[in-house]
Structure formats: structure tokens, C-alpha cells
């Protein structure tokens, strides 16, 4: 687990900067359930052919596609929002955790009041995300400001080192 204590409010990260950081990881495929908070990052990632974009209907489906790509030698990742993580807990348990499939989640904090720390946000989808990840033993890192972009690589590396899930949580909508 990461050491996550109460933080300052989140600030915007430029979508192209986050997209460049994702490309630098060596990701081959992005399985995406579109997230309005990461809209500018999704647009920036879609401007090139690498990594390849795959849109899925559900987070469960996305985790299955991720597993298939991993098994065939690729280095995929998932791009979802906080609400989607709750929708796929059973599949998270089955594939990334029990089957030891590297599964990197880039998660947008949909519905967050960015003027407040996560712990003080009134929406459960926001303030319960990290405790949910902790319950399942999923390491995560916050991307609260542009200075936190190195956490993206830390989270990515953990998924591959541990052969399991990890997450980078983007605290504010990208601009």
C-alpha cells in the first residue's frame, strides 16, 4: 500500500502530459471505459496509433480483455472511473488477484469536489475508492498535481513486478 494521508485539494494535469507519461510506460493497448474526467487525456492518446485503443462496454469486460492481451504477450492497461472499479470487484478478485494477471488501472475520480481533500469529499464513490482498494490489497498512487506524474510509473511497475493489480488515481479532471 502507499502512504496516503490527507492531502491538499487536487489541481488539473494537462491531458497531453498525462498521455505522454502513459506512452512512456510502453503500454501496447488501452482498454477504455470512457471517463469524462480524463476526456482530454483520452483525446490525446487517440491522436496516435500507439498505444492501440479498445473501448469496452463494462469494466468486467475490460479486465477480461486485459488478461487476454497479457497472455498473448502484450502490455495493456485499463482507463476507467472510480464508479467502474466498484462494478468489477468480482472480476478484479478473479483475474488480477487470483490468476496473477498484471492489471494497471488509470482511474479518474468522477464526481470529486477538487477544492477538498479526498477524505473530506461527500461522495462515497470518491472517498471510499482508496479504502476499497486497500481492502483488496491493491496498491495505488495518487495523481493530485502535475508533480505527481512520476507516480504513474510507480503504479505501472508494481502491476508487472507483483503480477497483479495496481492503480493510479487522477484526482482532478485533466485539462
N, C-alpha and C positions, 0 to 999 in steps of 0.2 A: 504494500500500500504506500501511497505517497503521504507525505506530511501535509495535510491541508487544514489550516486553521482559518479563522475568519479573515477574509480579505477585503481589500478596498473595492469599490464599485468597478465594474468592467468597462473597458473602453474598446472602441472599434479597432479591428485589424483590417487592413486593406485586403480585399479578396484576392487580388493578383499576388500579393506577398504570401498569403496562405497557400494559394495554388502552386506557386514556385517552390515552397517548402515541401509540399506533397510530392511534386515531381522529383525533387532532390532525394527522396527516400528510395526511389527505384520501384515504385508501385507500377504494376503492369495493368491492373484493372481497378476501376472504382465501381462498386455496386452501390447504387444510389436510390434512396427513397427521398425525393426532393424535400429540402428543408428551406423555408423562407429566410431563416436567419443566415444561412450560408449561400444565399442566392448568387451573390457576386463571385464567390469562390467557384461555385458550380459553373457559372458562365465562363470564367477564366479557364477552368480546367477543360471545358468543352471546346476551346478555341484551337486545340491541337489534337492529334490522333493518339498521343501517348500521354498519360495512360488512357486505355480504352474505357469508355463509359458504358455501363449496363444499368438500365433502370429496372428496378424490381417493384412488384406490387406490395409486398409485405416484408417486414424485417426478417421473418422466418425464412421466406424465400431467399432473401439476400444472404443469410448465413449459409444456406444450402449451396448457393452459387459460389460463395467464397470457398467453401470446403472443396467443391469440385475443381475450382481453379487451382487451389493449393495442391491437391492430389495430382494434378496434371502438370505441375512444375511452375506455376505462375506465382506472383506475389501480389495478391489482391488486398483491398481494404473496403470497408463499408463507410458510407456517409449517410447519417440518419439524424433524427432529432431526439430529444430526451423522451418524449412520449413513446417513440418507437422502441426504445430499449425495454420499456415495461411490457410491450406487446410480444416480445420474443424471449422471455425468460426461460421457458422450457427448452427452446432450441439452443439458447446460449448454454444451458446446462448440458445438453446432449452432445453438441458438436465441439465447440471450442474447449469446454471444460473436460467432459468425459472422454471425448475422442481425441483430445490434444491437437486441435486444429488451430494454427495461428490465425487469430481474428482481430484485426485492428479496426476499432470504431472511431470515427471522427464524428462527434456528437454536438449538434447545435442546441443551445439552451433556449428553446422556444418558450415564449411567454415570460421571460425573465424581466424584471424591473432592473435595468442596468445601473440605476442610481443607488442600489442597495447591494450589500454582500449577499452571496448565495444563501447563507444561513438565515438571513432576515427577509427573504422573498416569501410572499404569502402563498404562491402557487406550489402545491405539493410536487408537481412534475419537475419543478426547479430544485427545491430544497431537499427532496428525497432521492434525487438521482445518485449522488455520491454515497449515501448510506446503503442504497440498493446494490451498487457496485461492490462496496465493502462486504456486504452480507455474502455475496457470491465469490469473494476473493479475487475480484477483477481489479488489477492495478489501473490507476487513472492519473492524469495530469491535467491541470487547468491551463487554458489559453485565455487569460483575462485581459492581457495587453499585448501589443506588438513585441515587447521584451520577452514574452513567454514563448515565442515561436520555437526555441530550442526544445521545449517540452514535447513537441510533435515527434521529433526523432527519438526521444527517450521512450515515449509510449510505443512507437512503432518497433523499436528494437526489443522491447520487453515481450511483445507478442511472439516474435521469432525466437528469442532466446528461451522463453518459457514454453513454447509450443502450446499457446492458449490465448485467451483474450486479453486485450488491454484497450484503453480508451484515452483520447484527448478530447477535452470538453471545451468548446468555444463559448465563452461567456456572453458575448455581445454580438449582435448582427454584424456581419462583415460589410465594409463599405466599398 
